[in-house]
Amino acid sequence: IEVKKRVGLATLGQVLGYRFLYLREYTEISSVPLLIVCSQIDK
């Protein structure tokens, strides 16, 4: 879960990177749900 006041494309990249690293470390897990919580989205 990534929680930020304002979210942009960089935040999406962070979350995808976290997922990649997690799946590489824990090979017995096949999927990880991703969640971003924010109050504003940059356009």
PDBQT receptor file of N, H, CA, C and O in Angstrom, charges set to zero:
ATOM      1  N   ILE A   1       0.857  -1.171   0.000  1.00  0.00    +0.000 N 
ATOM      2  CA  ILE A   1       0.000   0.000   0.000  1.00  0.00    +0.000 C 
ATOM      3  C   ILE A   1       0.902   1.231   0.000  1.00  0.00    +0.000 C 
ATOM      4  O   ILE A   1       1.796   1.358   0.836  1.00  0.00    +0.000 OA
ATOM      5  N   GLU A   2       0.660   2.120  -0.930  1.00  0.00    +0.000 N 
ATOM      6  H   GLU A   2      -0.067   2.017  -1.610  1.00  0.00    +0.000 HD
ATOM      7  CA  GLU A   2       1.388   3.388  -0.998  1.00  0.00    +0.000 C 
ATOM      8  C   GLU A   2       0.392   4.498  -0.670  1.00  0.00    +0.000 C 
ATOM      9  O   GLU A   2      -0.645   4.610  -1.323  1.00  0.00    +0.000 OA
ATOM     10  N   VAL A   3       0.696   5.314   0.331  1.00  0.00    +0.000 N 
ATOM     11  H   VAL A   3       1.538   5.223   0.862  1.00  0.00    +0.000 HD
ATOM     12  CA  VAL A   3      -0.192   6.403   0.740  1.00  0.00    +0.000 C 
ATOM     13  C   VAL A   3       0.544   7.720   0.541  1.00  0.00    +0.000 C 
ATOM     14  O   VAL A   3       1.612   7.943   1.111  1.00  0.00    +0.000 OA
ATOM     15  N   LYS A   4      -0.047   8.593  -0.281  1.00  0.00    +0.000 N 
ATOM     16  H   LYS A   4      -0.915   8.412  -0.744  1.00  0.00    +0.000 HD
ATOM     17  CA  LYS A   4       0.542   9.905  -0.541  1.00  0.00    +0.000 C 
ATOM     18  C   LYS A   4      -0.568  10.925  -0.698  1.00  0.00    +0.000 C 
ATOM     19  O   LYS A   4      -1.694  10.589  -1.064  1.00  0.00    +0.000 OA
ATOM     20  N   LYS A   5      -0.236  12.168  -0.420  1.00  0.00    +0.000 N 
ATOM     21  H   LYS A   5       0.680  12.441  -0.123  1.00  0.00    +0.000 HD
ATOM     22  CA  LYS A   5      -1.218  13.237  -0.592  1.00  0.00    +0.000 C 
ATOM     23  C   LYS A   5      -1.494  13.475  -2.077  1.00  0.00    +0.000 C 
ATOM     24  O   LYS A   5      -2.646  13.602  -2.492  1.00  0.00    +0.000 OA
ATOM     25  N   ARG A   6      -0.427  13.533  -2.867  1.00  0.00    +0.000 N 
ATOM     26  H   ARG A   6       0.508  13.429  -2.530  1.00  0.00    +0.000 HD
ATOM     27  CA  ARG A   6      -0.554  13.793  -4.301  1.00  0.00    +0.000 C 
ATOM     28  C   ARG A   6       0.187  12.690  -5.057  1.00  0.00    +0.000 C 
ATOM     29  O   ARG A   6       1.331  12.364  -4.738  1.00  0.00    +0.000 OA
ATOM     30  N   VAL A   7      -0.473  12.127  -6.054  1.00  0.00    +0.000 N 
ATOM     31  H   VAL A   7      -1.402  12.392  -6.313  1.00  0.00    +0.000 HD
ATOM     32  CA  VAL A   7       0.082  10.992  -6.791  1.00  0.00    +0.000 C 
ATOM     33  C   VAL A   7       0.313  11.370  -8.246  1.00  0.00    +0.000 C 
ATOM     34  O   VAL A   7      -0.521  12.018  -8.877  1.00  0.00    +0.000 OA
ATOM     35  N   GLY A   8       1.456  10.953  -8.762  1.00  0.00    +0.000 N 
ATOM     36  H   GLY A   8       2.134  10.426  -8.249  1.00  0.00    +0.000 HD
ATOM     37  CA  GLY A   8       1.786  11.137 -10.165  1.00  0.00    +0.000 C 
ATOM     38  C   GLY A   8       2.307   9.830 -10.742  1.00  0.00    +0.000 C 
ATOM     39  O   GLY A   8       2.219   8.777 -10.112  1.00  0.00    +0.000 OA
ATOM     40  N   LEU A   9       2.839   9.916 -11.924  1.00  0.00    +0.000 N 
ATOM     41  H   LEU A   9       2.910  10.772 -12.436  1.00  0.00    +0.000 HD
ATOM     42  CA  LEU A   9       3.347   8.726 -12.609  1.00  0.00    +0.000 C 
ATOM     43  C   LEU A   9       4.491   8.067 -11.835  1.00  0.00    +0.000 C 
ATOM     44  O   LEU A   9       4.640   6.846 -11.872  1.00  0.00    +0.000 OA
ATOM     45  N   ALA A  10       5.284   8.857 -11.147  1.00  0.00    +0.000 N 
ATOM     46  H   ALA A  10       5.163   9.849 -11.117  1.00  0.00    +0.000 HD
ATOM     47  CA  ALA A  10       6.396   8.300 -10.360  1.00  0.00    +0.000 C 
ATOM     48  C   ALA A  10       5.894   7.359  -9.270  1.00  0.00    +0.000 C 
ATOM     49  O   ALA A  10       6.533   6.349  -8.977  1.00  0.00    +0.000 OA
ATOM     50  N   THR A  11       4.760   7.687  -8.672  1.00  0.00    +0.000 N 
ATOM     51  H   THR A  11       4.240   8.508  -8.909  1.00  0.00    +0.000 HD
ATOM     52  CA  THR A  11       4.191   6.826  -7.627  1.00  0.00    +0.000 C 
ATOM     53  C   THR A  11       3.792   5.478  -8.203  1.00  0.00    +0.000 C 
ATOM     54  O   THR A  11       4.012   4.442  -7.576  1.00  0.00    +0.000 OA
ATOM     55  N   LEU A  12       3.212   5.488  -9.386  1.00  0.00    +0.000 N 
ATOM     56  H   LEU A  12       3.033   6.330  -9.895  1.00  0.00    +0.000 HD
ATOM     57  CA  LEU A  12       2.860   4.229 -10.046  1.00  0.00    +0.000 C 
ATOM     58  C   LEU A  12       4.115   3.397 -10.282  1.00  0.00    +0.000 C 
ATOM     59  O   LEU A  12       4.106   2.185 -10.068  1.00  0.00    +0.000 OA
ATOM     60  N   GLY A  13       5.190   4.036 -10.720  1.00  0.00    +0.000 N 
ATOM     61  H   GLY A  13       5.198   5.021 -10.894  1.00  0.00    +0.000 HD
ATOM     62  CA  GLY A  13       6.452   3.336 -10.910  1.00  0.00    +0.000 C 
ATOM     63  C   GLY A  13       6.994   2.748  -9.619  1.00  0.00    +0.000 C 
ATOM     64  O   GLY A  13       7.527   1.638  -9.617  1.00  0.00    +0.000 OA
ATOM     65  N   GLN A  14       6.862   3.483  -8.524  1.00  0.00    +0.000 N 
ATOM     66  H   GLN A  14       6.429   4.385  -8.526  1.00  0.00    +0.000 HD
ATOM     67  CA  GLN A  14       7.306   2.970  -7.219  1.00  0.00    +0.000 C 
ATOM     68  C   GLN A  14       6.557   1.697  -6.848  1.00  0.00    +0.000 C 
ATOM     69  O   GLN A  14       7.164   0.706  -6.443  1.00  0.00    +0.000 OA
ATOM     70  N   VAL A  15       5.238   1.731  -6.990  1.00  0.00    +0.000 N 
ATOM     71  H   VAL A  15       4.745   2.537  -7.319  1.00  0.00    +0.000 HD
ATOM     72  CA  VAL A  15       4.416   0.583  -6.604  1.00  0.00    +0.000 C 
ATOM     73  C   VAL A  15       4.733  -0.626  -7.481  1.00  0.00    +0.000 C 
ATOM     74  O   VAL A  15       4.813  -1.749  -6.982  1.00  0.00    +0.000 OA
ATOM     75  N   LEU A  16       4.911  -0.408  -8.771  1.00  0.00    +0.000 N 
ATOM     76  H   LEU A  16       4.846   0.503  -9.177  1.00  0.00    +0.000 HD
ATOM     77  CA  LEU A  16       5.270  -1.518  -9.659  1.00  0.00    +0.000 C 
ATOM     78  C   LEU A  16       6.650  -2.069  -9.308  1.00  0.00    +0.000 C 
ATOM     79  O   LEU A  16       6.873  -3.277  -9.382  1.00  0.00    +0.000 OA
ATOM     80  N   GLY A  17       7.570  -1.193  -8.929  1.00  0.00    +0.000 N 
ATOM     81  H   GLY A  17       7.389  -0.211  -8.869  1.00  0.00    +0.000 HD
ATOM     82  CA  GLY A  17       8.896  -1.633  -8.502  1.00  0.00    +0.000 C 
ATOM     83  C   GLY A  17       8.846  -2.450  -7.223  1.00  0.00    +0.000 C 
ATOM     84  O   GLY A  17       9.525  -3.470  -7.106  1.00  0.00    +0.000 OA
ATOM     85  N   TYR A  18       8.037  -2.001  -6.258  1.00  0.00    +0.000 N 
ATOM     86  H   TYR A  18       7.485  -1.172  -6.354  1.00  0.00    +0.000 HD
ATOM     87  CA  TYR A  18       7.868  -2.765  -5.015  1.00  0.00    +0.000 C 
ATOM     88  C   TYR A  18       7.345  -4.161  -5.323  1.00  0.00    +0.000 C 
ATOM     89  O   TYR A  18       7.817  -5.144  -4.753  1.00  0.00    +0.000 OA
ATOM     90  N   ARG A  19       6.367  -4.249  -6.227  1.00  0.00    +0.000 N 
ATOM     91  H   ARG A  19       5.983  -3.449  -6.690  1.00  0.00    +0.000 HD
ATOM     92  CA  ARG A  19       5.784  -5.551  -6.590  1.00  0.00    +0.000 C 
ATOM     93  C   ARG A  19       6.844  -6.458  -7.216  1.00  0.00    +0.000 C 
ATOM     94  O   ARG A  19       6.945  -7.634  -6.868  1.00  0.00    +0.000 OA
ATOM     95  N   PHE A  20       7.626  -5.911  -8.133  1.00  0.00    +0.000 N 
ATOM     96  H   PHE A  20       7.544  -4.956  -8.417  1.00  0.00    +0.000 HD
ATOM     97  CA  PHE A  20       8.681  -6.680  -8.792  1.00  0.00    +0.000 C 
ATOM     98  C   PHE A  20       9.664  -7.242  -7.768  1.00  0.00    +0.000 C 
ATOM     99  O   PHE A  20       9.996  -8.427  -7.805  1.00  0.00    +0.000 OA
ATOM    100  N   LEU A  21      10.128  -6.388  -6.853  1.00  0.00    +0.000 N 
ATOM    101  H   LEU A  21       9.859  -5.425  -6.823  1.00  0.00    +0.000 HD
ATOM    102  CA  LEU A  21      11.095  -6.831  -5.848  1.00  0.00    +0.000 C 
ATOM    103  C   LEU A  21      10.496  -7.862  -4.897  1.00  0.00    +0.000 C 
ATOM    104  O   LEU A  21      11.168  -8.822  -4.519  1.00  0.00    +0.000 OA
ATOM    105  N   TYR A  22       9.237  -7.671  -4.508  1.00  0.00    +0.000 N 
ATOM    106  H   TYR A  22       8.691  -6.891  -4.815  1.00  0.00    +0.000 HD
ATOM    107  CA  TYR A  22       8.565  -8.605  -3.599  1.00  0.00    +0.000 C 
ATOM    108  C   TYR A  22       8.438  -9.981  -4.245  1.00  0.00    +0.000 C 
ATOM    109  O   TYR A  22       8.735 -10.997  -3.616  1.00  0.00    +0.000 OA
ATOM    110  N   LEU A  23       7.998 -10.011  -5.500  1.00  0.00    +0.000 N 
ATOM    111  H   LEU A  23       7.757  -9.185  -6.010  1.00  0.00    +0.000 HD
ATOM    112  CA  LEU A  23       7.829 -11.296  -6.187  1.00  0.00    +0.000 C 
ATOM    113  C   LEU A  23       9.174 -11.981  -6.437  1.00  0.00    +0.000 C 
ATOM    114  O   LEU A  23       9.251 -13.209  -6.456  1.00  0.00    +0.000 OA
ATOM    115  N   ARG A  24      10.219 -11.197  -6.627  1.00  0.00    +0.000 N 
ATOM    116  H   ARG A  24      10.156 -10.200  -6.611  1.00  0.00    +0.000 HD
ATOM    117  CA  ARG A  24      11.554 -11.781  -6.807  1.00  0.00    +0.000 C 
ATOM    118  C   ARG A  24      12.056 -12.402  -5.505  1.00  0.00    +0.000 C 
ATOM    119  O   ARG A  24      12.725 -13.435  -5.529  1.00  0.00    +0.000 OA
ATOM    120  N   GLU A  25      11.741 -11.783  -4.377  1.00  0.00    +0.000 N 
ATOM    121  H   GLU A  25      11.198 -10.944  -4.357  1.00  0.00    +0.000 HD
ATOM    122  CA  GLU A  25      12.176 -12.275  -3.069  1.00  0.00    +0.000 C 
ATOM    123  C   GLU A  25      11.353 -13.472  -2.602  1.00  0.00    +0.000 C 
ATOM    124  O   GLU A  25      11.897 -14.419  -2.035  1.00  0.00    +0.000 OA
ATOM    125  N   TYR A  26      10.053 -13.431  -2.837  1.00  0.00    +0.000 N 
ATOM    126  H   TYR A  26       9.611 -12.662  -3.298  1.00  0.00    +0.000 HD
ATOM    127  CA  TYR A  26       9.134 -14.474  -2.369  1.00  0.00    +0.000 C 
ATOM    128  C   TYR A  26       8.573 -15.225  -3.575  1.00  0.00    +0.000 C 
ATOM    129  O   TYR A  26       7.452 -14.968  -4.015  1.00  0.00    +0.000 OA
ATOM    130  N   THR A  27       9.356 -16.143  -4.096  1.00  0.00    +0.000 N 
ATOM    131  H   THR A  27      10.266 -16.352  -3.739  1.00  0.00    +0.000 HD
ATOM    132  CA  THR A  27       9.017 -16.831  -5.346  1.00  0.00    +0.000 C 
ATOM    133  C   THR A  27       7.811 -17.752  -5.230  1.00  0.00    +0.000 C 
ATOM    134  O   THR A  27       7.225 -18.117  -6.249  1.00  0.00    +0.000 OA
ATOM    135  N   GLU A  28       7.425 -18.136  -4.019  1.00  0.00    +0.000 N 
ATOM    136  H   GLU A  28       7.901 -17.839  -3.191  1.00  0.00    +0.000 HD
ATOM    137  CA  GLU A  28       6.263 -19.013  -3.856  1.00  0.00    +0.000 C 
ATOM    138  C   GLU A  28       4.943 -18.255  -4.019  1.00  0.00    +0.000 C 
ATOM    139  O   GLU A  28       3.885 -18.876  -4.130  1.00  0.00    +0.000 OA
ATOM    140  N   ILE A  29       4.995 -16.935  -4.034  1.00  0.00    +0.000 N 
ATOM    141  H   ILE A  29       5.853 -16.431  -3.944  1.00  0.00    +0.000 HD
ATOM    142  CA  ILE A  29       3.789 -16.112  -4.213  1.00  0.00    +0.000 C 
ATOM    143  C   ILE A  29       3.670 -15.744  -5.684  1.00  0.00    +0.000 C 
ATOM    144  O   ILE A  29       4.647 -15.322  -6.302  1.00  0.00    +0.000 OA
ATOM    145  N   SER A  30       2.468 -15.902  -6.249  1.00  0.00    +0.000 N 
ATOM    146  H   SER A  30       1.674 -16.245  -5.747  1.00  0.00    +0.000 HD
ATOM    147  CA  SER A  30       2.301 -15.654  -7.683  1.00  0.00    +0.000 C 
ATOM    148  C   SER A  30       1.703 -14.288  -8.005  1.00  0.00    +0.000 C 
ATOM    149  O   SER A  30       1.892 -13.791  -9.116  1.00  0.00    +0.000 OA
ATOM    150  N   SER A  31       0.987 -13.666  -7.068  1.00  0.00    +0.000 N 
ATOM    151  H   SER A  31       0.833 -14.069  -6.166  1.00  0.00    +0.000 HD
ATOM    152  CA  SER A  31       0.450 -12.336  -7.350  1.00  0.00    +0.000 C 
ATOM    153  C   SER A  31       0.387 -11.507  -6.071  1.00  0.00    +0.000 C 
ATOM    154  O   SER A  31       0.251 -12.037  -4.968  1.00  0.00    +0.000 OA
ATOM    155  N   VAL A  32       0.489 -10.201  -6.250  1.00  0.00    +0.000 N 
ATOM    156  H   VAL A  32       0.600  -9.770  -7.146  1.00  0.00    +0.000 HD
ATOM    157  CA  VAL A  32       0.458  -9.263  -5.130  1.00  0.00    +0.000 C 
ATOM    158  C   VAL A  32      -0.512  -8.141  -5.499  1.00  0.00    +0.000 C 
ATOM    159  O   VAL A  32      -0.326  -7.477  -6.519  1.00  0.00    +0.000 OA
ATOM    160  N   PRO A  33      -1.543  -7.922  -4.684  1.00  0.00    +0.000 N 
ATOM    161  CA  PRO A  33      -2.449  -6.806  -4.984  1.00  0.00    +0.000 C 
ATOM    162  C   PRO A  33      -1.746  -5.469  -4.732  1.00  0.00    +0.000 C 
ATOM    163  O   PRO A  33      -1.008  -5.317  -3.758  1.00  0.00    +0.000 OA
ATOM    164  N   LEU A  34      -1.982  -4.519  -5.610  1.00  0.00    +0.000 N 
ATOM    165  H   LEU A  34      -2.581  -4.642  -6.401  1.00  0.00    +0.000 HD
ATOM    166  CA  LEU A  34      -1.374  -3.197  -5.489  1.00  0.00    +0.000 C 
ATOM    167  C   LEU A  34      -2.443  -2.187  -5.097  1.00  0.00    +0.000 C 
ATOM    168  O   LEU A  34      -3.581  -2.274  -5.558  1.00  0.00    +0.000 OA
ATOM    169  N   LEU A  35      -2.080  -1.225  -4.243  1.00  0.00    +0.000 N 
ATOM    170  H   LEU A  35      -1.155  -1.154  -3.868  1.00  0.00    +0.000 HD
ATOM    171  CA  LEU A  35      -3.045  -0.227  -3.793  1.00  0.00    +0.000 C 
ATOM    172  C   LEU A  35      -2.344   1.104  -3.570  1.00  0.00    +0.000 C 
ATOM    173  O   LEU A  35      -1.321   1.180  -2.889  1.00  0.00    +0.000 OA
ATOM    174  N   ILE A  36      -2.915   2.154  -4.159  1.00  0.00    +0.000 N 
ATOM    175  H   ILE A  36      -3.746   2.093  -4.712  1.00  0.00    +0.000 HD
ATOM    176  CA  ILE A  36      -2.441   3.517  -3.948  1.00  0.00    +0.000 C 
ATOM    177  C   ILE A  36      -3.602   4.313  -3.366  1.00  0.00    +0.000 C 
ATOM    178  O   ILE A  36      -4.700   4.317  -3.922  1.00  0.00    +0.000 OA
ATOM    179  N   VAL A  37      -3.353   4.991  -2.235  1.00  0.00    +0.000 N 
ATOM    180  H   VAL A  37      -2.461   4.988  -1.783  1.00  0.00    +0.000 HD
ATOM    181  CA  VAL A  37      -4.361   5.831  -1.590  1.00  0.00    +0.000 C 
ATOM    182  C   VAL A  37      -3.868   7.274  -1.668  1.00  0.00    +0.000 C 
ATOM    183  O   VAL A  37      -2.740   7.571  -1.276  1.00  0.00    +0.000 OA
ATOM    184  N   CYS A  38      -4.720   8.172  -2.178  1.00  0.00    +0.000 N 
ATOM    185  H   CYS A  38      -5.637   7.931  -2.496  1.00  0.00    +0.000 HD
ATOM    186  CA  CYS A  38      -4.312   9.567  -2.314  1.00  0.00    +0.000 C 
ATOM    187  C   CYS A  38      -5.525  10.489  -2.269  1.00  0.00    +0.000 C 
ATOM    188  O   CYS A  38      -6.668  10.038  -2.341  1.00  0.00    +0.000 OA
ATOM    189  N   SER A  39      -5.254  11.797  -2.148  1.00  0.00    +0.000 N 
ATOM    190  H   SER A  39      -4.325  12.163  -2.089  1.00  0.00    +0.000 HD
ATOM    191  CA  SER A  39      -6.336  12.772  -2.201  1.00  0.00    +0.000 C 
ATOM    192  C   SER A  39      -6.322  13.558  -3.505  1.00  0.00    +0.000 C 
ATOM    193  O   SER A  39      -7.334  14.157  -3.868  1.00  0.00    +0.000 OA
ATOM    194  N   GLN A  40      -5.181  13.570  -4.228  1.00  0.00    +0.000 N 
ATOM    195  H   GLN A  40      -4.359  13.084  -3.933  1.00  0.00    +0.000 HD
ATOM    196  CA  GLN A  40      -5.076  14.267  -5.506  1.00  0.00    +0.000 C 
ATOM    197  C   GLN A  40      -4.246  13.448  -6.479  1.00  0.00    +0.000 C 
ATOM    198  O   GLN A  40      -3.314  12.745  -6.090  1.00  0.00    +0.000 OA
ATOM    199  N   ILE A  41      -4.607  13.555  -7.762  1.00  0.00    +0.000 N 
ATOM    200  H   ILE A  41      -5.365  14.126  -8.078  1.00  0.00    +0.000 HD
ATOM    201  CA  ILE A  41      -3.859  12.879  -8.815  1.00  0.00    +0.000 C 
ATOM    202  C   ILE A  41      -3.336  13.940  -9.776  1.00  0.00    +0.000 C 
ATOM    203  O   ILE A  41      -4.112  14.747 -10.287  1.00  0.00    +0.000 OA
ATOM    204  N   ASP A  42      -2.024  13.948 -10.029  1.00  0.00    +0.000 N 
ATOM    205  H   ASP A  42      -1.393  13.292  -9.614  1.00  0.00    +0.000 HD
ATOM    206  CA  ASP A  42      -1.437  14.861 -11.013  1.00  0.00    +0.000 C 
ATOM    207  C   ASP A  42      -1.845  14.425 -12.408  1.00  0.00    +0.000 C 
ATOM    208  O   ASP A  42      -1.956  13.232 -12.692  1.00  0.00    +0.000 OA
ATOM    209  N   LYS A  43      -2.063  15.393 -13.265  1.00  0.00    +0.000 N 
ATOM    210  H   LYS A  43      -1.973  16.361 -13.034  1.00  0.00    +0.000 HD
ATOM    211  CA  LYS A  43      -2.435  15.076 -14.654  1.00  0.00    +0.000 C 
ATOM    212  C   LYS A  43      -1.246  15.178 -15.560  1.00  0.00    +0.000 C 
ATOM    213  O   LYS A  43      -1.365  14.948 -16.764  1.00  0.00    +0.000 OA
TER     214      LYS A  43
